Amino acid sequence: MEEAVELLGRSRSVRDARHLRPSGSGPAVSVRSRAERRGVRVFIAGAGGAAHLPGVVAAKTLLPVVGVPIPTQVAGGLDSLLSIVQMPKGIPVATVAIGGAENAALLAVEILALSDPALRDRLKAFRDAQTRSIEDDEIERRPPRTT
């Protein structure tokens, strides 16, 4: 999940990063219940094993939730993935690949950029730089031409 926080920091999007437990009461619920008043517009929540934090968050807020399945030793993270994607009808959780914290951050930035033109411009610049980097790598790997 550190990758998500780092990417959000680089995009100047992150306002709050907290480690919460998936309990149904206590600090996790109070943080979620105050989120809209504090300006939170999207959550990224990880689930390891059968933990269900993304689902708990989604059930307690109307804000978008992106779930990140955390790799585990038991099933390589498949258990984490299933704990997120099998939410009941009416409680959606967007889900990225196992260990996909960076893509979760990018999805959150895309959601935020819908209403923030400056963030949209930074996202576009990030994507353009990413494309150039991939193209440069491909050029470097091409075998030299022989005539």
Z-matrix of the N, CA and C atoms (Angstrom, degrees):
N
C 1 1.440
C 2 1.524 1 110.75
N 3 1.342 2 116.97 1 -17.81
C 4 1.458 3 119.78 2 177.81
C 5 1.525 4 111.39 3 -59.61
N 6 1.349 5 116.27 4 -34.07
C 7 1.470 6 119.88 5 179.24
C 8 1.524 7 110.82 6 -61.08
N 9 1.318 8 116.70 7 -38.26
C 10 1.471 9 120.86 8 179.51
C 11 1.523 10 110.42 9 -65.70
N 12 1.318 11 116.69 10 -46.21
C 13 1.467 12 120.65 11 -179.46
C 14 1.528 13 109.92 12 -62.82
N 15 1.339 14 116.18 13 -42.21
C 16 1.469 15 120.09 14 179.74
C 17 1.531 16 111.30 15 -62.28
N 18 1.323 17 117.35 16 -47.60
C 19 1.464 18 120.53 17 -179.36
C 20 1.530 19 110.81 18 -64.32
N 21 1.317 20 117.49 19 -41.84
C 22 1.461 21 120.31 20 178.43
C 23 1.526 22 110.75 21 -64.01
N 24 1.306 23 117.03 22 -36.32
C 25 1.460 24 120.19 23 176.57
C 26 1.511 25 111.99 24 -65.00
N 27 1.330 26 116.27 25 -41.98
C 28 1.476 27 120.12 26 178.30
C 29 1.521 28 111.21 27 -64.64
N 30 1.328 29 117.25 28 -32.97
C 31 1.467 30 119.98 29 -179.48
C 32 1.531 31 111.22 30 -84.98
N 33 1.323 32 115.90 31 -0.73
C 34 1.470 33 122.41 32 -178.18
C 35 1.529 34 110.64 33 58.27
N 36 1.335 35 115.84 34 40.67
C 37 1.467 36 121.97 35 -177.92
C 38 1.517 37 112.88 36 -109.05
N 39 1.320 38 117.60 37 -26.04
C 40 1.460 39 120.15 38 -172.39
C 41 1.531 40 110.19 39 -79.82
N 42 1.311 41 113.87 40 133.05
C 43 1.456 42 120.06 41 175.18
C 44 1.513 43 110.70 42 -113.16
N 45 1.313 44 116.16 43 -27.10
C 46 1.452 45 119.57 44 -172.36
C 47 1.525 46 108.66 45 -154.10
N 48 1.304 47 116.97 46 127.85
C 49 1.460 48 121.59 47 174.85
C 50 1.520 49 106.72 48 -130.79
N 51 1.315 50 116.54 49 121.01
C 52 1.465 51 121.39 50 -177.72
C 53 1.512 52 110.16 51 -135.08
N 54 1.310 53 114.79 52 150.41
C 55 1.461 54 121.18 53 174.86
C 56 1.520 55 106.91 54 -98.37
N 57 1.323 56 116.47 55 114.39
C 58 1.465 57 121.66 56 -177.66
C 59 1.516 58 110.51 57 -118.91
N 60 1.301 59 116.27 58 152.43
C 61 1.467 60 122.91 59 174.72
C 62 1.526 61 108.98 60 -95.59
N 63 1.334 62 118.19 61 151.58
C 64 1.469 63 120.49 62 -176.41
C 65 1.519 64 114.94 63 -80.42
N 66 1.312 65 118.82 64 26.77
C 67 1.463 66 118.89 65 179.52
C 68 1.520 67 110.41 66 -69.37
N 69 1.301 68 117.18 67 154.22
C 70 1.459 69 121.69 68 -178.27
C 71 1.516 70 113.59 69 -79.12
N 72 1.321 71 117.68 70 -7.25
C 73 1.456 72 119.55 71 -179.92
C 74 1.518 73 108.69 72 -142.06
N 75 1.307 74 115.42 73 177.72
C 76 1.451 75 120.07 74 177.04
C 77 1.517 76 112.62 75 87.75
N 78 1.352 77 116.14 76 -154.38
C 79 1.455 78 120.93 77 -172.22
C 80 1.527 79 114.49 78 -58.14
N 81 1.323 80 118.26 79 -36.76
C 82 1.465 81 119.66 80 -178.07
C 83 1.523 82 111.08 81 -61.60
N 84 1.327 83 117.44 82 -43.99
C 85 1.463 84 121.10 83 -179.56
C 86 1.517 85 110.75 84 -68.50
N 87 1.330 86 117.96 85 -41.25
C 88 1.464 87 119.19 86 -178.97
C 89 1.514 88 110.97 87 -66.53
N 90 1.326 89 118.31 88 -36.32
C 91 1.466 90 120.81 89 176.51
C 92 1.523 91 109.90 90 -63.26
N 93 1.327 92 117.19 91 -46.27
C 94 1.462 93 120.55 92 -179.63
C 95 1.523 94 111.45 93 -65.20
N 96 1.326 95 117.39 94 -40.15
C 97 1.463 96 119.45 95 -176.10
C 98 1.526 97 111.99 96 -68.32
N 99 1.324 98 117.70 97 -24.60
C 100 1.467 99 121.17 98 177.98
C 101 1.522 100 112.68 99 -93.49
N 102 1.308 101 117.99 100 -3.09
C 103 1.467 102 121.75 101 -171.59
C 104 1.526 103 113.45 102 -58.26
N 105 1.315 104 117.67 103 -48.55
C 106 1.461 105 119.71 104 -177.45
C 107 1.519 106 111.17 105 -62.17
N 108 1.312 107 117.37 106 -40.95
C 109 1.472 108 120.12 107 179.07
C 110 1.517 109 111.64 108 -63.61
N 111 1.334 110 117.15 109 -30.17
C 112 1.460 111 121.53 110 -179.44
C 113 1.523 112 112.46 111 -85.46
N 114 1.315 113 118.17 112 -3.85
C 115 1.460 114 120.59 113 178.38
C 116 1.508 115 115.14 114 94.54
N 117 1.336 116 118.66 115 5.38
C 118 1.462 117 120.92 116 175.96
C 119 1.524 118 107.45 117 -65.21
N 120 1.339 119 116.51 118 134.99
C 121 1.458 120 119.82 119 -179.39
C 122 1.516 121 113.73 120 -122.15
N 123 1.331 122 117.55 121 -9.69
C 124 1.462 123 121.12 122 176.55
C 125 1.529 124 107.92 123 -157.87
N 126 1.332 125 116.37 124 144.23
C 127 1.459 126 122.49 125 176.92
C 128 1.517 127 109.36 126 -109.94
N 129 1.328 128 116.08 127 145.45
C 130 1.463 129 122.99 128 166.29
C 131 1.522 130 104.85 129 -118.63
N 132 1.331 131 116.78 130 124.88
C 133 1.462 132 120.69 131 -177.06
C 134 1.522 133 109.57 132 -133.70
N 135 1.302 134 116.03 133 134.18
C 136 1.457 135 121.23 134 178.37
C 137 1.514 136 111.65 135 -96.30
N 138 1.323 137 115.06 136 152.97
C 139 1.461 138 121.55 137 175.58
C 140 1.515 139 108.14 138 -134.01
N 141 1.320 140 116.29 139 124.44
C 142 1.455 141 121.59 140 176.04
C 143 1.509 142 109.72 141 -111.70
N 144 1.319 143 116.88 142 128.54
C 145 1.461 144 120.18 143 -178.25
C 146 1.517 145 109.85 144 68.06
N 147 1.298 146 116.72 145 -134.21
C 148 1.461 147 120.53 146 -179.41
C 149 1.533 148 111.49 147 -90.48
N 150 1.325 149 117.38 148 8.64
C 151 1.464 150 120.38 149 178.36
C 152 1.523 151 108.84 150 -59.96
N 153 1.303 152 115.78 151 152.51
C 154 1.455 153 119.40 152 -170.84
C 155 1.525 154 112.85 153 -132.57
N 156 1.339 155 118.20 154 30.60
C 157 1.457 156 120.99 155 -176.97
C 158 1.522 157 113.14 156 -54.50
N 159 1.345 158 120.71 157 -44.62
C 160 1.471 159 118.09 158 178.82
C 161 1.528 160 112.83 159 -57.88
N 162 1.313 161 116.99 160 -39.75
C 163 1.461 162 120.35 161 179.05
C 164 1.519 163 112.71 162 -68.72
N 165 1.327 164 117.13 163 -38.93
C 166 1.460 165 121.01 164 177.46
C 167 1.526 166 109.35 165 -62.67
N 168 1.324 167 116.25 166 -45.42
C 169 1.471 168 120.25 167 179.30
C 170 1.523 169 109.67 168 -61.44
N 171 1.338 170 117.50 169 -47.59
C 172 1.465 171 121.16 170 -178.38
C 173 1.523 172 111.71 171 -60.89
N 174 1.322 173 116.92 172 -35.49
C 175 1.459 174 120.34 173 -179.66
C 176 1.528 175 112.20 174 -71.83
N 177 1.322 176 117.24 175 -20.33
C 178 1.461 177 121.14 176 -175.02
C 179 1.528 178 113.80 177 -104.90
N 180 1.332 179 118.82 178 0.85
C 181 1.456 180 121.00 179 -177.99
C 182 1.522 181 110.04 180 -143.78
N 183 1.301 182 116.11 181 158.64
C 184 1.465 183 121.10 182 172.78
C 185 1.527 184 110.99 183 -97.08
N 186 1.316 185 116.79 184 0.75
C 187 1.465 186 121.41 185 179.41
C 188 1.526 187 110.71 186 -78.42
N 189 1.345 188 117.89 187 155.28
C 190 1.472 189 119.93 188 176.85
C 191 1.535 190 111.30 189 -63.78
N 192 1.322 191 115.17 190 142.76
C 193 1.463 192 122.13 191 177.49
C 194 1.523 193 108.00 192 -125.63
N 195 1.329 194 115.62 193 129.91
C 196 1.460 195 122.09 194 175.05
C 197 1.521 196 106.82 195 -109.80
N 198 1.323 197 116.28 196 121.86
C 199 1.460 198 121.63 197 -179.32
C 200 1.513 199 111.41 198 -96.48
N 201 1.329 200 115.62 199 136.74
C 202 1.473 201 122.37 200 177.82
C 203 1.525 202 108.30 201 -116.60
N 204 1.330 203 117.95 202 110.87
C 205 1.464 204 119.83 203 174.91
C 206 1.538 205 109.54 204 -71.03
N 207 1.313 206 116.21 205 126.21
C 208 1.459 207 121.86 206 -178.47
C 209 1.530 208 108.47 207 -89.91
N 210 1.350 209 118.27 208 132.13
C 211 1.469 210 119.68 209 177.37
C 212 1.534 211 110.81 210 -59.43
N 213 1.329 212 115.70 211 140.71
C 214 1.460 213 121.21 212 178.81
C 215 1.519 214 109.79 213 -128.53
N 216 1.324 215 115.64 214 163.45
C 217 1.464 216 120.35 215 178.24
C 218 1.517 217 111.66 216 -77.32
N 219 1.319 218 116.36 217 -26.40
C 220 1.462 219 120.00 218 -174.49
C 221 1.520 220 111.33 219 -69.59
N 222 1.306 221 117.86 220 -52.90
C 223 1.464 222 120.44 221 -175.26
C 224 1.524 223 111.68 222 -132.36
N 225 1.305 224 116.79 223 20.03
C 226 1.452 225 120.33 224 178.62
C 227 1.523 226 113.98 225 69.90
N 228 1.309 227 117.12 226 7.95
C 229 1.455 228 121.45 227 -179.36
C 230 1.515 229 113.78 228 108.64
N 231 1.331 230 117.45 229 -6.86
C 232 1.467 231 119.94 230 178.58
C 233 1.528 232 110.75 231 -60.82
N 234 1.334 233 116.74 232 -38.30
C 235 1.464 234 120.13 233 176.61
C 236 1.530 235 110.62 234 -61.86
N 237 1.320 236 116.50 235 -39.24
C 238 1.471 237 121.09 236 177.92
C 239 1.526 238 110.33 237 -64.58
N 240 1.325 239 116.00 238 -44.92
C 241 1.465 240 121.10 239 179.74
C 242 1.528 241 110.57 240 -59.72
N 243 1.318 242 116.50 241 -46.77
C 244 1.466 243 120.02 242 -178.41
C 245 1.524 244 112.05 243 -64.84
N 246 1.338 245 117.62 244 -32.96
C 247 1.467 246 119.40 245 179.96
C 248 1.527 247 111.11 246 -67.33
N 249 1.322 248 117.29 247 -19.85
C 250 1.470 249 120.87 248 179.76
C 251 1.522 250 111.16 249 -95.40
N 252 1.310 251 117.89 250 -48.92
C 253 1.471 252 120.18 251 -171.85
C 254 1.523 253 113.99 252 -74.51
N 255 1.311 254 117.96 253 -16.25
C 256 1.452 255 119.22 254 -178.20
C 257 1.524 256 112.37 255 -98.87
N 258 1.328 257 115.44 256 41.03
C 259 1.465 258 120.63 257 175.66
C 260 1.523 259 108.74 258 -71.83
N 261 1.329 260 116.93 259 151.09
C 262 1.464 261 118.89 260 179.08
C 263 1.525 262 111.84 261 -68.27
N 264 1.318 263 115.11 262 156.14
C 265 1.454 264 121.93 263 177.05
C 266 1.530 265 109.19 264 -52.67
N 267 1.324 266 115.59 265 134.06
C 268 1.456 267 120.91 266 178.40
C 269 1.516 268 114.71 267 98.20
N 270 1.319 269 117.59 268 -9.63
C 271 1.470 270 121.98 269 177.90
C 272 1.535 271 107.71 270 -125.52
N 273 1.341 272 117.50 271 78.14
C 274 1.465 273 119.14 272 -176.69
C 275 1.526 274 112.56 273 -76.19
N 276 1.320 275 114.47 274 144.97
C 277 1.458 276 122.37 275 172.34
C 278 1.529 277 106.21 276 -134.72
N 279 1.336 278 116.42 277 117.71
C 280 1.465 279 119.33 278 173.76
C 281 1.525 280 106.77 279 -66.42
N 282 1.313 281 116.70 280 140.93
C 283 1.463 282 119.88 281 -174.57
C 284 1.515 283 109.96 282 -131.62
N 285 1.332 284 116.08 283 137.59
C 286 1.457 285 122.32 284 176.97
C 287 1.523 286 108.49 285 -108.88
N 288 1.309 287 116.94 286 -179.64
C 289 1.465 288 122.23 287 -178.26
C 290 1.527 289 111.34 288 -64.41
N 291 1.301 290 115.46 289 160.17
C 292 1.458 291 121.46 290 175.33
C 293 1.527 292 108.15 291 -57.50
N 294 1.319 293 115.46 292 125.14
C 295 1.458 294 120.49 293 -178.35
C 296 1.524 295 113.58 294 75.46
N 297 1.325 296 117.69 295 14.45
C 298 1.459 297 122.28 296 -173.87
C 299 1.516 298 115.03 297 -89.44
N 300 1.314 299 117.96 298 45.29
C 301 1.466 300 121.43 299 -176.64
C 302 1.532 301 111.80 300 -60.42
N 303 1.325 302 117.43 301 -38.65
C 304 1.468 303 119.27 302 -179.37
C 305 1.530 304 110.63 303 -64.97
N 306 1.328 305 118.03 304 -41.09
C 307 1.467 306 119.72 305 176.68
C 308 1.530 307 111.21 306 -67.00
N 309 1.325 308 117.69 307 -32.16
C 310 1.464 309 120.12 308 175.36
C 311 1.523 310 109.83 309 -62.37
N 312 1.321 311 116.01 310 -41.68
C 313 1.470 312 120.02 311 178.30
C 314 1.524 313 110.54 312 -64.29
N 315 1.332 314 116.36 313 -42.62
C 316 1.469 315 119.11 314 179.22
C 317 1.529 316 111.18 315 -64.10
N 318 1.319 317 117.42 316 -39.34
C 319 1.460 318 120.39 317 177.22
C 320 1.531 319 110.35 318 -64.19
N 321 1.322 320 117.17 319 -41.53
C 322 1.462 321 120.81 320 177.44
C 323 1.528 322 110.58 321 -62.51
N 324 1.328 323 116.85 322 -41.77
C 325 1.472 324 120.35 323 177.78
C 326 1.526 325 110.23 324 -63.12
N 327 1.332 326 117.63 325 -41.40
C 328 1.466 327 120.36 326 177.34
C 329 1.529 328 111.05 327 -59.61
N 330 1.326 329 116.83 328 -42.28
C 331 1.469 330 120.99 329 178.69
C 332 1.527 331 109.70 330 -62.83
N 333 1.325 332 116.60 331 -47.16
C 334 1.465 333 120.88 332 -179.52
C 335 1.524 334 112.01 333 -65.25
N 336 1.334 335 116.21 334 -34.77
C 337 1.468 336 121.03 335 -177.41
C 338 1.526 337 112.45 336 -69.14
N 339 1.321 338 117.77 337 -15.73
C 340 1.466 339 120.26 338 176.82
C 341 1.523 340 111.79 339 -59.48
N 342 1.328 341 116.76 340 -29.60
C 343 1.466 342 120.01 341 -178.47
C 344 1.527 343 112.71 342 -120.68
N 345 1.330 344 117.24 343 15.11
C 346 1.466 345 121.00 344 -178.18
C 347 1.526 346 109.41 345 -137.87
N 348 1.350 347 117.30 346 95.07
C 349 1.468 348 120.76 347 -177.07
C 350 1.530 349 113.54 348 -58.46
N 351 1.316 350 118.47 349 -36.44
C 352 1.465 351 120.21 350 179.77
C 353 1.531 352 110.68 351 -65.99
N 354 1.325 353 116.27 352 -40.71
C 355 1.464 354 120.13 353 177.00
C 356 1.524 355 110.17 354 -66.27
N 357 1.322 356 116.80 355 -38.30
C 358 1.471 357 120.54 356 176.58
C 359 1.514 358 110.79 357 -59.43
N 360 1.324 359 117.28 358 -41.36
C 361 1.464 360 121.11 359 177.78
C 362 1.528 361 111.18 360 -64.09
N 363 1.336 362 117.80 361 -41.92
C 364 1.468 363 120.94 362 178.06
C 365 1.525 364 111.01 363 -65.65
N 366 1.336 365 116.67 364 -38.36
C 367 1.459 366 120.69 365 177.40
C 368 1.526 367 110.61 366 -64.01
N 369 1.331 368 116.33 367 -43.23
C 370 1.463 369 120.40 368 178.18
C 371 1.527 370 110.47 369 -61.75
N 372 1.333 371 117.33 370 -43.60
C 373 1.466 372 120.73 371 178.36
C 374 1.533 373 110.59 372 -61.87
N 375 1.330 374 117.04 373 -40.57
C 376 1.460 375 121.29 374 177.42
C 377 1.524 376 110.69 375 -60.87
N 378 1.335 377 116.00 376 -47.62
C 379 1.469 378 120.34 377 -179.28
C 380 1.525 379 111.37 378 -63.87
N 381 1.343 380 116.59 379 -41.65
C 382 1.468 381 120.25 380 178.62
C 383 1.528 382 110.65 381 -61.62
N 384 1.343 383 116.87 382 -43.66
C 385 1.467 384 120.57 383 178.54
C 386 1.523 385 110.68 384 -64.70
N 387 1.314 386 116.96 385 -38.32
C 388 1.461 387 120.93 386 178.18
C 389 1.534 388 110.48 387 -63.58
N 390 1.328 389 116.43 388 -43.60
C 391 1.467 390 120.93 389 178.33
C 392 1.518 391 110.87 390 -61.64
N 393 1.346 392 116.44 391 -46.39
C 394 1.473 393 120.15 392 179.15
C 395 1.517 394 110.96 393 -60.13
N 396 1.318 395 117.67 394 -40.69
C 397 1.458 396 121.79 395 -179.80
C 398 1.524 397 111.27 396 -62.31
N 399 1.318 398 116.41 397 -42.55
C 400 1.468 399 120.88 398 178.63
C 401 1.521 400 110.17 399 -65.88
N 402 1.315 401 116.67 400 -44.40
C 403 1.470 402 120.64 401 179.03
C 404 1.526 403 110.74 402 -62.10
N 405 1.339 404 117.38 403 -42.15
C 406 1.473 405 121.19 404 178.60
C 407 1.523 406 110.88 405 -62.59
N 408 1.337 407 117.03 406 -41.02
C 409 1.462 408 120.79 407 178.09
C 410 1.522 409 111.12 408 -62.74
N 411 1.337 410 116.76 409 -40.29
C 412 1.462 411 120.52 410 179.62
C 413 1.523 412 110.64 411 -65.57
N 414 1.299 413 117.94 412 -39.62
C 415 1.465 414 121.36 413 178.69
C 416 1.516 415 110.11 414 -63.87
N 417 1.327 416 117.37 415 -42.97
C 418 1.465 417 121.45 416 -179.86
C 419 1.521 418 111.91 417 -64.91
N 420 1.313 419 119.14 418 -29.52
C 421 1.461 420 122.42 419 -177.42
C 422 1.519 421 113.75 420 -86.95
N 423 1.322 422 117.31 421 -11.89
C 424 1.463 423 119.25 422 179.93
C 425 1.519 424 110.38 423 -66.52
N 426 1.304 425 115.57 424 137.81
C 427 1.474 426 117.53 425 176.60
C 428 1.535 427 109.01 426 -68.87
N 429 1.312 428 116.00 427 148.83
C 430 1.464 429 118.71 428 179.15
C 431 1.521 430 110.77 429 -63.16
N 432 1.314 431 115.65 430 146.25
C 433 1.472 432 120.39 431 177.61
C 434 1.516 433 110.53 432 -76.48
N 435 1.295 434 113.82 433 139.15
C 436 1.476 435 118.41 434 174.84
C 437 1.509 436 107.96 435 -116.02
N 438 1.293 437 114.20 436 138.88
C 439 1.476 438 118.99 437 179.61
C 440 1.488 439 111.83 438 -114.31
